């Protein structure tokens, strides 16, 4: 099966947008005001190629009653102009200022590429995160969304297991499957490094790192659900405290 082209990972990064000079002295203007965080959690899935992250995400979504947005679907929403605008128009009014504020902060902190395609991708991811109760698969969602309202999960597995799974899934020989795993891992790492200035191998950015070969799909899904409920409870408690303050 021929590999599908993923434009974000391989297209060249466009030159940065020109920035307005900041005065060296005196008042520099107010910092961008960010609306309160979402009250509902989002799960962001990162995975090694062949670690069965997509399958586990679907299992977890069924247990939670949430919707999964795959890498392809997130890309489609962000790239198709009319569909993207319709999606953004359907957002609750309170979501728009939150999304804009988060996006400005990411750009200000240089945690997001200024490539226009990536900026639009981030806007869609943030828009999904503003509503919560969704699972986002790939596309750097865990790098875009705020940690407080996001459960960032990484799925890993031994290389030989991932090669075997890739070969079975795509009906490839061992060598072909090994090349697919190598290329996909490299492409994903390049995407995250180029556009979010992070490395997927840095485990400290994740809430949960699970070995799908050692634990199995069902146990991994159960652990994700348990962690999501616990983090949602903490998020709800924090929201009550903010409201009382």
Helices and strands as residue ranges (DSSP letters): H 7-10, E 42-47, H 53-64, E 67-69, H 71-79, H 81-89, H 93-108, H 116-131, E 134-137, H 141-144, G 147-149, E 150-156, H 159-170, H 174-196, G 203-205, E 208-211, H 212-215, H 217-244
